[in-house]
Amino acid sequence: MLPRFADIFQQGNRWLNWLEKQPEGSVRPVVIESVTKIMACGTTLMGYTQWCCSSPDCCHTKKVCFRCKSRSCPHCG
């Protein structure tokens, strides 16, 4: 299975380590916002809805995570 695009940023805190090394103000806020959305996309950080089985004999539930809907996101854009 191929890694998610966000996994590349998160592995070993690559994104945070890179961001800390940049001079103050050199990374535009929109870039930080886009990468943050990409990393949270499809996770519970974006929120989710929970689906429950309608059968009274079943207690099966499933969480469906929301997407970021960002144009920069490889899943949403």
Rosetta blueprint (number, residue, H / E / L):
1 M L
2 L L
3 P L
4 R L
5 F H
6 A H
7 D H
8 I H
9 F H
10 Q H
11 Q H
12 G H
13 N H
14 R H
15 W H
16 L H
17 N H
18 W H
19 L H
20 E H
21 K H
22 Q L
23 P L
24 E L
25 G L
26 S L
27 V L
28 R L
29 P H
30 V H
31 V H
32 I H
33 E H
34 S H
35 V H
36 T H
37 K H
38 I H
39 M H
40 A H
41 C L
42 G L
43 T L
44 T H
45 L H
46 M H
47 G L
48 Y E
49 T E
50 Q E
51 W E
52 C E
53 C L
54 S L
55 S L
56 P L
57 D L
58 C L
59 C L
60 H L
61 T E
62 K E
63 K E
64 V E
65 C E
66 F L
67 R L
68 C L
69 K L
70 S L
71 R L
72 S L
73 C L
74 P L
75 H L
76 C L
77 G L
